[in-house]
Amino acid sequence: YNTLKTGYYGIQMMDEASNEYFALGALITGTTKTIYNKIAGWSFNNNSIYKDNTLPIGSPGIEINSTSKYFAVFKTDVDYVKMHYTGDTNWGIEAMYADDIVFRLGSINQIAGWDFTNSRLRKGTGAASALTLTMATVNIGSGTIYTHAQELAGYSLTWNNTGNGGHIVVGQMAATYNTLKTGYYGIQMMDEASNEYFALGARITGTKDIYNKIAGFTFDSSALYTDFVKISAQGVTVSNNGYTYAGIVFKNTISGANEEVGYMRFNYNGGYGSLKIENTHTTFRHIDIKASGDINIIKGSTYNVNISTLPTSSTGLSTGDLFTQTATQLGGSGTTKVICIV
């Protein structure tokens, strides 16, 4: 109220306590243009009205910008909350911290790095990338699941690389890489070729149906099974299920090998059945047959083998002849007889 604003001329209203109600003026000396416009404590220029800051934004303040069409609250030029509209594809509210996006609401919806709509959250694009995460309340779209052309209801993790794509989902289960297993929900892993590695689920509409899979086996509360094998607390059942052969293959996996060394096969053809045990490896030494009691005779349609009369040594025998050895003789302990083949 008692000092001059040296060099500034214009229109001004001020009371006895130095409260400035408005001012329209400028610095008329020197070579630097300086505008001094105030109203109700706000500064303004030809495109912005702002409070407690300088332009360009650098210190805390509030700005309404008519040219860029935004209203912003600033801490610094990289820490702020802004409401804006620059076009039909760029509008909304955004918050920045250290120049990183905290959230966006509007034409783009993001929070903590996740994109979202009214029905799903997603981290990633679904394009060629190592990982995309999605949380959705409904099934969205159609087409390939691991590229996100189709998104599954629930929480899903997808990956999409050349020759290596797939999904893991807790929610809507898939029938193939691009079709749904309608009505079934649970946990599932499937690759880009529709190979299903595991599934734990059930049909949640209509008739009760449990859908559990692992490594090609179906399982329920009592057993694992395929068309040929059933594994339960009561034992292992192998059946041919309409095929000529069914059986068990034995492989050597020592020192990284994965070679077939023999098999036990059930053969059914023309009303006759047989059990065949055969080695397929030159170093196959013997077959152990063990029961709760003594086995004296192995019977077949052509030959019978009387264990008690077999030689107890391979001395003098020919290739393919049978003899017996005790467990102790074979490096173990005990008198149990083991049938051996020369």
Secondary structure, DSSP 8 states (H G I E B T S, - for coil): --S--TTEEEEEEE-TT--EEEEEEEE-SSSS--EEEEETTEEE-SSEEEES--SSS-SSEEEEETTTTEEEEEEETTEEEEEEEEETTEEEEEEEETTEEEEEEESS-EETTEEE-SSEEEES-SSSEEEEEEEESS-EE-S-TTTTSEE-SEEEEEEEETTEEEEEEEEEEEEETTEEEEEEEEEEEEETT--EEEEEEEE-SSS--EEEEETTEEE-SSEEE-SSEEEETTEEEE--TTSSEEEEEEEE-GGG--EEEEEEEEEEETTEEEEEEEE-STT--EE----SS---EEE-SS-EEEGGGS-SS-TT--TT-EEEEETTTTTS-S--EEEEE-
